[in-house]
Amino acid sequence: MNVFIPSPLRSYTNNKATVQASGSTLSALLEDLDGQYPGLRFRMINEQDQIRRHIRIFVNTRQTDTLEVALGPGDQVHIICALSGG
């Protein structure tokens, strides 16, 4: 399935904006991504296995806060880095 990578994380994906990964859950998909692009998962997921505060993950058009969301064959995953500061 297509995974859309934000600019700040593209150094892990050889500057690719879209990559392919598979998994029946978001957790499995992120493990697959980390196998292909080592270190990428840690930038999105903390030590408590939760999505980091500055990361938003959308499956199709719905934001998720859990890694256990089920994924289907036609789904698309969008990873967004939230901006902060002033």
N, CA, C and O atoms as a GROMACS GRO file, in nm:
protein
  344
    1MET      N    1   0.083  -0.117   0.000
    1MET     CA    2   0.000   0.000   0.000
    1MET      C    3   0.088   0.124   0.000
    1MET      O    4   0.204   0.118   0.040
    2ASN      N    5   0.032   0.236  -0.046
    2ASN     CA    6   0.106   0.360  -0.051
    2ASN      C    7   0.116   0.424   0.087
    2ASN      O    8   0.017   0.433   0.161
    3VAL      N    9   0.236   0.469   0.121
    3VAL     CA   10   0.259   0.544   0.244
    3VAL      C   11   0.323   0.676   0.203
    3VAL      O   12   0.428   0.678   0.139
    4PHE      N   13   0.259   0.787   0.241
    4PHE     CA   14   0.308   0.920   0.206
    4PHE      C   15   0.394   0.973   0.320
    4PHE      O   16   0.350   0.981   0.434
    5ILE      N   17   0.518   1.009   0.288
    5ILE     CA   18   0.619   1.047   0.385
    5ILE      C   19   0.636   1.200   0.384
    5ILE      O   20   0.650   1.259   0.277
    6PRO      N   21   0.634   1.264   0.502
    6PRO     CA   22   0.653   1.409   0.506
    6PRO      C   23   0.799   1.447   0.482
    6PRO      O   24   0.889   1.366   0.504
    7SER      N   25   0.822   1.567   0.437
    7SER     CA   26   0.957   1.615   0.405
    7SER      C   27   1.058   1.591   0.516
    7SER      O   28   1.169   1.545   0.488
    8PRO      N   29   1.026   1.621   0.645
    8PRO     CA   30   1.127   1.603   0.749
    8PRO      C   31   1.175   1.458   0.769
    8PRO      O   32   1.281   1.437   0.828
    9LEU      N   33   1.099   1.360   0.721
    9LEU     CA   34   1.137   1.220   0.738
    9LEU      C   35   1.192   1.156   0.611
    9LEU      O   36   1.229   1.038   0.612
   10ARG      N   37   1.197   1.230   0.504
   10ARG     CA   38   1.241   1.172   0.377
   10ARG      C   39   1.388   1.137   0.372
   10ARG      O   40   1.430   1.062   0.284
   11SER      N   41   1.468   1.188   0.464
   11SER     CA   42   1.608   1.149   0.467
   11SER      C   43   1.621   1.000   0.500
   11SER      O   44   1.723   0.939   0.469
   12TYR      N   45   1.518   0.942   0.562
   12TYR     CA   46   1.518   0.798   0.592
   12TYR      C   47   1.475   0.714   0.473
   12TYR      O   48   1.505   0.595   0.467
   13THR      N   49   1.404   0.776   0.378
   13THR     CA   50   1.350   0.701   0.264
   13THR      C   51   1.420   0.737   0.133
   13THR      O   52   1.362   0.725   0.025
   14ASN      N   53   1.544   0.780   0.143
   14ASN     CA   54   1.619   0.820   0.023
   14ASN      C   55   1.545   0.929  -0.054
   14ASN      O   56   1.544   0.930  -0.178
   15ASN      N   57   1.484   1.022   0.020
   15ASN     CA   58   1.410   1.137  -0.034
   15ASN      C   59   1.285   1.099  -0.113
   15ASN      O   60   1.236   1.179  -0.194
   16LYS      N   61   1.232   0.980  -0.090
   16LYS     CA   62   1.108   0.940  -0.155
   16LYS      C   63   0.989   0.996  -0.078
   16LYS      O   64   0.982   0.984   0.044
   17ALA      N   65   0.896   1.057  -0.151
   17ALA     CA   66   0.775   1.112  -0.089
   17ALA      C   67   0.669   1.005  -0.067
   17ALA      O   68   0.585   1.017   0.022
   18THR      N   69   0.672   0.899  -0.148
   18THR     CA   70   0.578   0.789  -0.137
   18THR      C   71   0.656   0.658  -0.142
   18THR      O   72   0.741   0.639  -0.229
   19VAL      N   73   0.625   0.569  -0.048
   19VAL     CA   74   0.690   0.438  -0.045
   19VAL      C   75   0.582   0.331  -0.034
   19VAL      O   76   0.466   0.361  -0.006
   20GLN      N   77   0.621   0.209  -0.057
   20GLN     CA   78   0.530   0.094  -0.047
   20GLN      C   79   0.563   0.015   0.080
   20GLN      O   80   0.680  -0.006   0.113
   21ALA      N   81   0.459  -0.028   0.149
   21ALA     CA   82   0.476  -0.113   0.267
   21ALA      C   83   0.352  -0.199   0.281
   21ALA      O   84   0.249  -0.173   0.218
   22SER      N   85   0.362  -0.302   0.364
   22SER     CA   86   0.246  -0.389   0.384
   22SER      C   87   0.228  -0.420   0.531
   22SER      O   88   0.322  -0.409   0.610
   23GLY      N   89   0.107  -0.458   0.565
   23GLY     CA   90   0.074  -0.496   0.702
   23GLY      C   91  -0.076  -0.496   0.720
   23GLY      O   92  -0.147  -0.418   0.656
   24SER      N   93  -0.125  -0.582   0.806
   24SER     CA   94  -0.269  -0.589   0.830
   24SER      C   95  -0.314  -0.486   0.933
   24SER      O   96  -0.434  -0.458   0.945
   25THR      N   97  -0.217  -0.430   1.009
   25THR     CA   98  -0.245  -0.322   1.104
   25THR      C   99  -0.142  -0.212   1.082
   25THR      O  100  -0.041  -0.234   1.015
   26LEU      N  101  -0.168  -0.096   1.138
   26LEU     CA  102  -0.072   0.013   1.128
   26LEU      C  103   0.060  -0.026   1.193
   26LEU      O  104   0.166   0.009   1.142
   27SER      N  105   0.055  -0.096   1.304
   27SER     CA  106   0.176  -0.142   1.372
   27SER      C  107   0.260  -0.230   1.280
   27SER      O  108   0.381  -0.211   1.270
   28ALA      N  109   0.197  -0.325   1.214
   28ALA     CA  110   0.268  -0.416   1.122
   28ALA      C  111   0.324  -0.338   1.003
   28ALA      O  112   0.435  -0.367   0.958
   29LEU      N  113   0.250  -0.241   0.953
   29LEU     CA  114   0.296  -0.160   0.842
   29LEU      C  115   0.421  -0.081   0.883
   29LEU      O  116   0.517  -0.072   0.806
   30LEU      N  117   0.421  -0.023   1.003
   30LEU     CA  118   0.537   0.054   1.049
   30LEU      C  119   0.658  -0.036   1.072
   30LEU      O  120   0.772   0.008   1.051
   31GLU      N  121   0.637  -0.159   1.114
   31GLU     CA  122   0.747  -0.254   1.127
   31GLU      C  123   0.807  -0.285   0.990
   31GLU      O  124   0.929  -0.292   0.974
   32ASP      N  125   0.720  -0.303   0.891
   32ASP     CA  126   0.767  -0.327   0.754
   32ASP      C  127   0.846  -0.206   0.704
   32ASP      O  128   0.952  -0.222   0.644
   33LEU      N  129   0.795  -0.087   0.728
   33LEU     CA  130   0.866   0.035   0.688
   33LEU      C  131   1.003   0.042   0.754
   33LEU      O  132   1.102   0.077   0.690
   34ASP      N  133   1.009   0.010   0.883
   34ASP     CA  134   1.136   0.018   0.955
   34ASP      C  135   1.235  -0.086   0.904
   34ASP      O  136   1.356  -0.062   0.907
   35GLY      N  137   1.185  -0.199   0.858
   35GLY     CA  138   1.274  -0.298   0.797
   35GLY      C  139   1.336  -0.247   0.668
   35GLY      O  140   1.451  -0.276   0.637
   36GLN      N  141   1.258  -0.172   0.592
   36GLN     CA  142   1.306  -0.116   0.466
   36GLN      C  143   1.389   0.010   0.487
   36GLN      O  144   1.487   0.034   0.415
   37TYR      N  145   1.349   0.090   0.586
   37TYR     CA  146   1.413   0.220   0.612
   37TYR      C  147   1.443   0.229   0.762
   37TYR      O  148   1.367   0.291   0.837
   38PRO      N  149   1.554   0.168   0.805
   38PRO     CA  150   1.587   0.162   0.948
   38PRO      C  151   1.589   0.301   1.014
   38PRO      O  152   1.643   0.398   0.960
   39GLY      N  153   1.527   0.306   1.132
   39GLY     CA  154   1.523   0.429   1.209
   39GLY      C  155   1.398   0.511   1.188
   39GLY      O  156   1.370   0.601   1.266
   40LEU      N  157   1.322   0.483   1.083
   40LEU     CA  158   1.204   0.562   1.051
   40LEU      C  159   1.096   0.547   1.159
   40LEU      O  160   1.036   0.646   1.201
   41ARG      N  161   1.070   0.426   1.203
   41ARG     CA  162   0.966   0.402   1.302
   41ARG      C  163   0.991   0.478   1.431
   41ARG      O  164   0.899   0.535   1.489
   42PHE      N  165   1.116   0.480   1.477
   42PHE     CA  166   1.150   0.549   1.602
   42PHE      C  167   1.121   0.698   1.594
   42PHE      O  168   1.093   0.760   1.696
   43ARG      N  169   1.126   0.756   1.477
   43ARG     CA  170   1.096   0.899   1.461
   43ARG      C  171   0.947   0.927   1.474
   43ARG      O  172   0.907   1.041   1.495
   44MET      N  173   0.864   0.823   1.462
   44MET     CA  174   0.719   0.840   1.470
   44MET      C  175   0.657   0.781   1.596
   44MET      O  176   0.554   0.829   1.643
   45ILE      N  177   0.721   0.676   1.650
   45ILE     CA  178   0.665   0.600   1.761
   45ILE      C  179   0.761   0.605   1.880
   45ILE      O  180   0.881   0.583   1.864
   46ASN      N  181   0.709   0.635   2.000
   46ASN     CA  182   0.795   0.646   2.118
   46ASN      C  183   0.820   0.510   2.184
   46ASN      O  184   0.775   0.406   2.136
   47GLU      N  185   0.892   0.514   2.295
   47GLU     CA  186   0.929   0.392   2.366
   47GLU      C  187   0.810   0.320   2.428
   47GLU      O  188   0.818   0.201   2.458
   48GLN      N  189   0.699   0.390   2.448
   48GLN     CA  190   0.576   0.330   2.501
   48GLN      C  191   0.486   0.277   2.390
   48GLN      O  192   0.371   0.242   2.414
   49ASP      N  193   0.540   0.270   2.268
   49ASP     CA  194   0.467   0.220   2.151
   49ASP      C  195   0.344   0.306   2.120
   49ASP      O  196   0.238   0.254   2.084
   50GLN      N  197   0.360   0.437   2.134
   50GLN     CA  198   0.254   0.532   2.103
   50GLN      C  199   0.305   0.630   1.997
   50GLN      O  200   0.425   0.654   1.986
   51ILE      N  201   0.212   0.684   1.921
   51ILE     CA  202   0.247   0.782   1.819
   51ILE      C  203   0.298   0.908   1.889
   51ILE      O  204   0.234   0.959   1.981
   52ARG      N  205   0.412   0.957   1.845
   52ARG     CA  206   0.470   1.077   1.907
   52ARG      C  207   0.375   1.196   1.891
   52ARG      O  208   0.297   1.202   1.796
   53ARG      N  209   0.384   1.291   1.986
   53ARG     CA  210   0.292   1.404   1.990
   53ARG      C  211   0.296   1.490   1.864
   53ARG      O  212   0.194   1.547   1.826
   54HIS      N  213   0.411   1.501   1.800
   54HIS     CA  214   0.423   1.587   1.682
   54HIS      C  215   0.392   1.516   1.551
   54HIS      O  216   0.407   1.574   1.443
   55ILE      N  217   0.350   1.391   1.559
   55ILE     CA  218   0.318   1.311   1.439
   55ILE      C  219   0.168   1.286   1.433
   55ILE      O  220   0.105   1.254   1.534
   56ARG      N  221   0.113   1.302   1.316
   56ARG     CA  222  -0.026   1.265   1.289
   56ARG      C  223  -0.025   1.159   1.179
   56ARG      O  224   0.047   1.172   1.080
   57ILE      N  225  -0.104   1.055   1.198
   57ILE     CA  226  -0.111   0.950   1.097
   57ILE      C  227  -0.257   0.934   1.055
   57ILE      O  228  -0.347   0.919   1.138
   58PHE      N  229  -0.278   0.939   0.925
   58PHE     CA  230  -0.411   0.924   0.867
   58PHE      C  231  -0.414   0.796   0.784
   58PHE      O  232  -0.324   0.769   0.705
   59VAL      N  233  -0.520   0.719   0.803
   59VAL     CA  234  -0.547   0.604   0.716
   59VAL      C  235  -0.662   0.650   0.628
   59VAL      O  236  -0.774   0.671   0.675
   60ASN      N  237  -0.632   0.665   0.501
   60ASN     CA  238  -0.724   0.728   0.406
   60ASN      C  239  -0.748   0.871   0.455
   60ASN      O  240  -0.656   0.952   0.454
   61THR      N  241  -0.867   0.905   0.496
   61THR     CA  242  -0.894   1.042   0.541
   61THR      C  243  -0.917   1.053   0.691
   61THR      O  244  -0.953   1.160   0.741
   62ARG      N  245  -0.897   0.944   0.764
   62ARG     CA  246  -0.926   0.944   0.909
   62ARG      C  247  -0.798   0.938   0.990
   62ARG      O  248  -0.714   0.851   0.969
   63GLN      N  249  -0.786   1.033   1.084
   63GLN     CA  250  -0.671   1.032   1.173
   63GLN      C  251  -0.686   0.919   1.274
   63GLN      O  252  -0.796   0.889   1.319
   64THR      N  253  -0.574   0.856   1.308
   64THR     CA  254  -0.576   0.749   1.407
   64THR      C  255  -0.478   0.781   1.519
   64THR      O  256  -0.373   0.840   1.496
   65ASP      N  257  -0.513   0.740   1.641
   65ASP     CA  258  -0.419   0.754   1.752
   65ASP      C  259  -0.378   0.618   1.805
   65ASP      O  260  -0.314   0.609   1.910
   66THR      N  261  -0.414   0.513   1.735
   66THR     CA  262  -0.375   0.379   1.777
   66THR      C  263  -0.299   0.308   1.666
   66THR      O  264  -0.324   0.329   1.547
   67LEU      N  265  -0.208   0.224   1.707
   67LEU     CA  266  -0.131   0.146   1.609
   67LEU      C  267  -0.205   0.019   1.567
   67LEU      O  268  -0.163  -0.049   1.474
   68GLU      N  269  -0.314  -0.012   1.635
   68GLU     CA  270  -0.386  -0.136   1.609
   68GLU      C  271  -0.498  -0.121   1.507
   68GLU      O  272  -0.577  -0.214   1.489
   69VAL      N  273  -0.508  -0.006   1.442
   69VAL     CA  274  -0.610   0.013   1.340
   69VAL      C  275  -0.585  -0.086   1.225
   69VAL      O  276  -0.471  -0.103   1.181
   70ALA      N  277  -0.692  -0.150   1.179
   70ALA     CA  278  -0.681  -0.248   1.071
   70ALA      C  279  -0.663  -0.177   0.937
   70ALA      O  280  -0.720  -0.070   0.913
   71LEU      N  281  -0.583  -0.237   0.852
   71LEU     CA  282  -0.558  -0.184   0.718
   71LEU      C  283  -0.607  -0.283   0.613
   71LEU      O  284  -0.599  -0.404   0.631
   72GLY      N  285  -0.659  -0.227   0.504
   72GLY     CA  286  -0.705  -0.309   0.393
   72GLY      C  287  -0.620  -0.288   0.270
   72GLY      O  288  -0.537  -0.197   0.268
   73PRO      N  289  -0.638  -0.368   0.166
   73PRO     CA  290  -0.553  -0.364   0.048
   73PRO      C  291  -0.548  -0.229  -0.024
   73PRO      O  292  -0.443  -0.192  -0.076
   74GLY      N  293  -0.658  -0.155  -0.028
   74GLY     CA  294  -0.659  -0.029  -0.102
   74GLY      C  295  -0.632   0.094  -0.018
   74GLY      O  296  -0.639   0.206  -0.068
   75ASP      N  297  -0.601   0.074   0.110
   75ASP     CA  298  -0.580   0.188   0.200
   75ASP      C  299  -0.454   0.265   0.166
   75ASP      O  300  -0.358   0.211   0.109
   76GLN      N  301  -0.455   0.393   0.202
   76GLN     CA  302  -0.338   0.478   0.191
   76GLN      C  303  -0.309   0.535   0.329
   76GLN      O  304  -0.401   0.569   0.403
   77VAL      N  305  -0.181   0.545   0.363
   77VAL     CA  306  -0.139   0.598   0.492
   77VAL      C  307  -0.063   0.727   0.467
   77VAL      O  308   0.032   0.731   0.389
   78HIS      N  309  -0.107   0.832   0.536
   78HIS     CA  310  -0.041   0.963   0.526
   78HIS      C  311   0.019   0.994   0.663
   78HIS      O  312  -0.050   0.992   0.765
   79ILE      N  313   0.150   1.022   0.663
   79ILE     CA  314   0.219   1.061   0.785
   79ILE      C  315   0.244   1.211   0.777
   79ILE      O  316   0.298   1.261   0.678
   80ILE      N  317   0.204   1.282   0.881
   80ILE     CA  318   0.215   1.428   0.884
   80ILE      C  319   0.296   1.467   1.007
   80ILE      O  320   0.274   1.414   1.116
   81CYS      N  321   0.389   1.560   0.989
   81CYS     CA  322   0.463   1.617   1.102
   81CYS      C  323   0.395   1.748   1.139
   81CYS      O  324   0.387   1.840   1.058
   82ALA      N  325   0.347   1.757   1.263
   82ALA     CA  326   0.282   1.878   1.309
   82ALA      C  327   0.388   1.987   1.330
   82ALA      O  328   0.500   1.960   1.374
   83LEU      N  329   0.350   2.110   1.299
   83LEU     CA  330   0.438   2.224   1.319
   83LEU      C  331   0.414   2.286   1.454
   83LEU      O  332   0.301   2.284   1.504
   84SER      N  333   0.518   2.342   1.512
   84SER     CA  334   0.501   2.412   1.640
   84SER      C  335   0.594   2.532   1.640
   84SER      O  336   0.678   2.548   1.552
   85GLY      N  337   0.577   2.615   1.738
   85GLY     CA  338   0.661   2.734   1.748
   85GLY      C  339   0.584   2.859   1.713
   85GLY      O  340   0.463   2.855   1.688
   86GLY      N  341   0.654   2.969   1.712
   86GLY     CA  342   0.583   3.092   1.683
   86GLY      C  343   0.668   3.194   1.618
   86GLY      O  344   0.620   3.304   1.588
   0.00000   0.00000   0.00000
